[in-house]
Amino acid sequence: MTEVVLFRPDGGVELLPHTGGSVTVDRGQAVRRTCTVIMADVSLIPRTEADKISVYGAKLRVSRGVDYGDGTQELVPLGVFRLDEGDGDPVFGPATLAGKSLECVVSDDRFTEPYTASGTVGSAIGALVRRSIPDAEILLAVADAAIGSRTWDVEADPWTAAQEIAAAAGAECYTNADGVFVIATLPDPLTTEPVWTVGAGEGGVYLKGTRGMSSAGVFNGVLARGENVADGVAASRWLATDDDPGSPTYWAGPFGHRPTFYSSSTLTSSGACRLAAELKLRAARAPNAKGDFSSLPNPALEPGDVLRVIHPDGSKELHQVQSFTVPLEVAGDFPITTIGAKEDS
């Protein structure tokens, strides 16, 4: 079963009958979650700013789960979205709504005067988010760390600023399925217990899959540098490299040295540079192996989750989730794109 709840600008809350749609989640995008909702009722197509389905302040909460047939249900949230678009054929329909997760609210609230962040990662990101969403809930899932002061110019994107601040703690910032702003690190697939086994054969959920490798856009080293003249902080740096001898992008291997670079005045020590360099390295070397496969839908999945995939030939791999799309139809394909696939015993 699926559920779509409309939060109207006037404070009203109601369920929206719908016939389909999807929620796409992609950790590679600044706005991590997007949704489309398809409805048969053409009267719901917004025509004026006063309509109950308004693109001027309405929000959607989308969930998918199971109706057990005995009067009990279990729903898993897929996201809280700002409603941005609504259209459709006014006679024949269907009506289609489109929304983005709440990072877009922060991003669209561009600076109208120079903005300076300082203090710690948690307090600085909290201030950035709450200048746009005063009642936002923020979860700091890493050790808080001091940052150097950093000033952004007029027109700069506050959400890009939040990501830069998070990097000082080796973390990324995003909204989860409950609409909570989370500051967390990307799990290490080699040390993290898989959350789900996607297996082929009887009782499995594996439908189809592909496997590939590419060196395009791949880096095996990141040099992070920090210097803050305004705060009187000396320059610091850290070079993080792929030190896994079993990796095809091993720094000392035949792939050679292919570094990329990152700098920010928020980095005030070699320790902060190390955290930022290691964070950027995980993303820079991630495309070294990838898998794309489809399974029965699992709405509880999150980007960064580690999966154990068992292919039809019996081979096993550990995959880390990059993106996926959850259908709002009862029966629908569930494509998952993963990064950093590794052989599993």
C-alpha positions in Angstrom: 0.0 0.0 0.0 1.0 3.6 -0.5 0.0 6.8 1.2 0.3 10.5 0.1 -0.5 13.2 2.7 -1.1 16.8 1.7 -0.2 19.6 4.1 -2.0 22.7 2.8 -0.6 26.2 3.3 -3.7 27.0 5.3 -2.8 24.3 7.9 -5.2 21.6 6.6 -4.0 18.0 6.3 -5.7 15.4 4.1 -5.0 12.1 2.3 -4.6 12.3 -1.5 -6.1 9.5 -3.6 -3.6 8.5 -6.2 -3.0 5.9 -8.9 0.8 5.9 -9.2 4.0 7.8 -9.2 7.4 7.3 -7.7 10.0 8.6 -5.3 13.7 8.8 -6.5 16.5 9.0 -4.0 20.0 9.9 -5.1 22.9 10.8 -2.8 24.7 12.3 -5.8 22.2 15.1 -6.1 22.2 18.2 -3.9 18.4 17.7 -3.4 18.4 14.0 -2.5 14.8 13.1 -2.9 12.2 13.9 -5.6 8.7 12.6 -6.0 5.9 12.4 -8.6 2.3 11.6 -7.7 -0.3 10.7 -10.3 -4.0 11.2 -9.6 -7.1 10.4 -11.6 -9.1 13.3 -10.2 -8.6 16.2 -12.7 -10.3 18.7 -10.2 -7.1 18.5 -8.2 -5.0 20.1 -11.0 -4.1 23.5 -9.5 -5.4 26.4 -11.4 -5.0 29.3 -9.0 -2.7 30.1 -6.1 -5.7 29.6 -3.8 -6.4 26.0 -4.8 -5.9 23.4 -2.0 -3.1 21.8 -4.0 -1.0 24.9 -4.2 2.6 25.2 -5.4 2.9 28.2 -3.1 3.6 26.5 0.2 2.0 23.0 0.2 4.0 19.9 1.2 3.6 16.2 0.6 4.5 13.2 2.8 4.8 10.0 0.8 5.0 6.5 2.3 4.9 2.9 1.1 4.3 -0.3 3.1 2.2 -3.3 3.5 -1.5 -4.0 4.3 -1.5 -7.4 6.0 -5.2 -8.0 5.3 -6.1 -8.4 9.0 -6.7 -4.8 9.8 -3.1 -3.9 10.5 -0.7 -1.9 8.3 2.9 -1.0 8.2 4.1 2.2 6.4 7.6 3.3 5.8 8.2 7.0 5.0 9.8 7.9 1.7 10.2 11.6 2.2 8.7 15.0 2.9 8.5 17.2 -0.2 7.8 20.8 -1.1 5.2 20.7 -3.8 6.7 22.5 -6.8 4.6 21.5 -9.8 1.0 20.4 -10.7 -0.3 19.8 -14.1 -2.4 17.6 -16.4 -5.1 17.4 -19.1 -8.0 19.3 -17.5 -10.5 17.0 -19.2 -9.0 13.5 -19.4 -6.3 13.7 -16.8 -4.3 12.4 -15.1 -3.2 15.1 -12.7 0.5 14.9 -11.9 2.3 16.5 -8.9 6.0 16.9 -8.5 8.0 17.8 -5.4 11.5 18.0 -3.9 12.8 17.2 -0.5 13.5 20.0 2.0 17.1 20.7 1.0 15.5 22.8 -1.8 14.0 25.2 0.7 17.5 26.0 2.1 19.0 26.2 -1.4 16.5 28.6 -2.8 16.9 31.0 0.1 20.0 32.5 -1.5 22.1 35.0 0.5 21.0 38.6 0.0 24.0 39.9 1.9 27.4 38.4 2.8 27.0 35.6 5.2 29.7 34.4 7.7 29.6 31.0 9.4 31.8 30.1 12.4 31.7 28.0 15.6 31.2 24.3 15.1 29.9 22.1 12.3 26.6 21.4 14.1 25.9 25.0 15.2 26.9 26.5 11.8 24.7 24.1 9.8 21.9 24.5 12.3 22.0 28.3 11.8 22.0 27.9 8.0 19.0 25.5 7.9 16.9 27.4 10.5 17.3 30.7 8.8 15.1 29.1 6.1 13.1 26.6 8.2 12.9 27.8 11.8 11.4 24.6 13.1 13.7 22.2 11.3 14.8 19.1 13.1 18.6 18.5 12.8 20.4 15.2 13.7 24.1 15.5 14.3 25.4 11.9 13.9 29.1 12.7 14.0 31.4 14.2 16.6 31.0 18.0 16.4 34.1 19.8 15.2 35.3 23.4 15.2 35.4 25.2 11.9 37.3 28.3 10.7 35.1 31.3 9.8 33.9 31.3 6.2 32.1 34.1 4.4 29.9 33.6 1.3 29.0 36.3 -1.1 25.6 37.6 -2.1 23.7 35.1 -4.3 25.6 32.1 -2.9 23.7 28.9 -2.3 23.2 28.2 1.5 22.9 24.4 0.9 26.2 24.3 -0.9 27.6 26.2 2.1 26.1 23.6 4.5 27.8 20.8 2.6 31.2 22.6 2.7 30.8 23.0 6.5 29.9 19.3 6.9 33.0 18.3 5.1 35.1 19.7 7.9 33.8 16.8 10.0 34.2 14.3 7.2 30.4 14.2 6.8 27.7 15.0 4.4 24.4 16.7 5.0 21.0 15.7 3.7 17.3 15.2 4.7 16.1 11.7 5.5 12.8 10.1 4.8 11.2 11.8 7.8 12.3 15.2 6.6 15.0 15.5 9.3 18.3 17.2 8.4 21.1 14.7 9.0 24.8 15.3 9.4 26.5 11.9 9.0 29.4 10.1 7.5 29.1 7.6 4.6 29.4 4.0 6.0 32.5 1.9 5.0 31.2 -1.1 3.0 34.1 -3.2 4.2 33.3 -2.8 7.9 29.5 -2.2 7.8 27.1 -5.1 8.2 24.8 -5.4 5.1 21.3 -4.3 5.8 19.7 -6.4 3.1 20.5 -9.5 1.0 19.4 -9.3 -2.6 19.5 -12.9 -3.7 18.5 -14.7 -6.9 16.5 -18.0 -6.9 13.6 -19.3 -4.8 12.7 -16.9 -2.0 15.0 -14.2 -3.3 14.1 -10.7 -4.5 16.8 -10.3 -7.2 15.2 -9.7 -10.6 18.0 -8.7 -12.9 21.5 -7.1 -12.7 24.5 -5.8 -14.5 28.1 -5.3 -13.4 30.7 -2.9 -14.8 33.8 -0.9 -14.2 35.0 2.5 -15.5 38.0 4.8 -14.9 36.2 7.9 -16.2 36.2 10.6 -13.6 37.9 8.4 -11.0 40.6 9.7 -8.6 42.6 7.7 -6.1 43.9 10.6 -4.0 42.5 13.8 -2.5 44.6 16.7 -1.2 42.6 18.8 1.2 43.9 22.2 2.2 42.8 24.8 4.7 44.1 28.3 5.3 42.2 31.0 7.2 44.0 34.4 7.2 41.1 36.1 8.8 41.3 33.9 11.9 45.1 33.9 11.9 45.2 30.1 11.3 48.2 28.6 9.6 47.8 26.6 6.4 47.2 22.9 6.9 46.9 20.0 4.5 46.3 16.2 4.2 46.7 13.8 1.3 44.3 10.9 1.5 45.0 8.0 -1.0 43.5 4.7 -1.8 45.6 2.4 0.4 43.7 -0.9 -0.4 46.1 -3.2 -2.3 43.0 -5.1 -3.5 41.4 -2.0 -5.1 41.8 -1.4 -8.8 42.6 2.2 -7.9 45.3 1.4 -5.4 47.6 4.4 -5.1 50.7 2.3 -5.4 49.3 0.1 -8.2 49.2 0.1 -12.0 46.3 2.7 -12.0 49.0 5.3 -11.1 48.5 8.5 -9.2 45.4 10.5 -10.1 44.8 13.1 -7.4 42.0 15.7 -7.1 42.0 18.7 -4.8 39.7 20.4 -2.2 40.2 23.5 -0.2 38.1 25.5 2.3 38.8 28.1 5.0 36.6 26.0 7.3 39.5 23.5 7.6 41.7 24.8 10.5 43.9 21.7 11.3 45.5 18.7 9.6 42.8 16.6 11.4 40.0 18.5 9.7 41.8 18.3 6.4 42.2 14.5 6.9 38.4 14.1 7.5 37.5 16.2 4.5 40.1 14.4 2.3 38.8 11.0 3.3 35.2 12.0 2.7 36.0 13.4 -0.8 38.1 10.3 -1.6 35.2 7.9 -0.9 33.2 9.8 -3.6 36.1 10.3 -5.9 37.0 6.6 -6.1 33.4 5.3 -5.8 32.8 4.8 -9.6 35.7 2.2 -9.8 33.1 -0.5 -9.7 29.3 -0.3 -10.0 26.3 -2.5 -10.2 22.8 -1.8 -11.4 20.1 -4.3 -10.5 16.4 -4.5 -9.9 14.6 -6.2 -7.0 11.3 -6.3 -5.3 10.7 -2.8 -3.8 12.2 -2.1 -0.4 11.0 1.3 0.8 13.2 1.2 3.9 16.4 1.5 1.9 18.7 4.5 2.3 21.6 5.8 0.2 24.9 4.6 1.7 23.3 1.3 2.9 25.4 -1.7 2.3 23.8 -4.7 0.4 24.8 -8.2 -0.1 24.0 -9.2 -3.7 23.9 -12.9 -4.7 23.8 -13.2 -8.5 22.2 -16.1 -10.3 25.6 -17.8 -10.8 26.1 -17.8 -7.0 28.8 -15.1 -7.0 28.4 -12.6 -4.1 29.2 -9.0 -3.8 28.9 -6.1 -1.4 27.3 -3.0 -2.9 26.8 0.4 -1.5 23.6 2.1 -2.5 23.9 5.3 -4.6 20.4 5.8 -5.9 17.0 4.0 -6.3 13.4 4.7 -7.3 10.5 3.4 -5.3 7.3 3.0 -7.3 3.9 4.1 -5.9 2.2 1.4 -7.9 1.6 -2.0 -6.2 3.6 -3.7 -8.8 6.6 -1.7 -10.1 10.2 -2.1 -11.0 12.7 -1.1 -8.3 16.0 -0.2 -10.0 19.0 0.3 -7.7 22.3 1.9 -8.7 25.3 1.1 -6.5 28.9 2.1 -6.1 32.0 0.5 -4.9 31.0 -3.1 -5.4 33.4 -5.6 -3.7 33.7 -9.3 -3.9 32.1 -11.0 -0.8 33.0 -14.4 0.5 
